[in-house]
Amino acid sequence: MIARVRAGEPEAYAELVRAHTGIALRAATALGAGADAEDVVQQAFVKAYCALGRFRDGSSFKPWLLSIVANETRNTVRAAARRRTLAGREAAFVGAEPLIPESADPAVATLRTERRAALLAALEQLSEEHRLVVTYRYLLEMDESETAQALGWPRGTVKSRLNRALRKLGRLLPDVRSREGGEERA
């Protein structure tokens, strides 16, 4: 099969992908890729294709591929840990801001503090990917392109995950929405 791929037969690599996608997904999931397992596997297949010149004839493709999947999973898990650390530092930075500015009305400051606490509690209930995309886009004030680059996601992924995250936040924060509506009428 590898010889057919090297000979320029694109369907031969498609057959390899079909034959090994299931095991590659199971490996990525078992190694901790979680929700990123499909992305990990896709990237592993791309890297495997690019590295076919280094594949030793007579060797088994599956273990070679799974070693690439394992490396890619490790990279993804490490990157996710770095993003979590950055999100944690940002939350600490936001928390370090004075809660009640000297010139502020205490009632307004109290309401702002309650809203911030409700938002942070709601963010904790989101999945990691949704929490990250909201943090980068709104708390770090990055535009979609910057968010995509920082997270290593395609722009469309940022848009779809942000949309889902905001819908979930809307369901988690109904009190804030109804209080805001009441304030607007007052």
Buried (B, 14 or more C-beta within 10 A) or exposed (E): EBEBBBEEEEEBBEBBBEEBBEBBBBBBBEBBBBEBBBBBBBBBBEBBEEEBEEBEEEEEBBEBBBEBBBBBBBEBBEEBEEBBEBBEEBBEEEEEEEEEEEEEEEEEBEBBEEBBEBBEEBBEEBBBBBBBBBBBBBBBEBEBEBBBBBBBBEEEBBBEBBEBBBEBBEEBBEEBEEBEEEEEEE
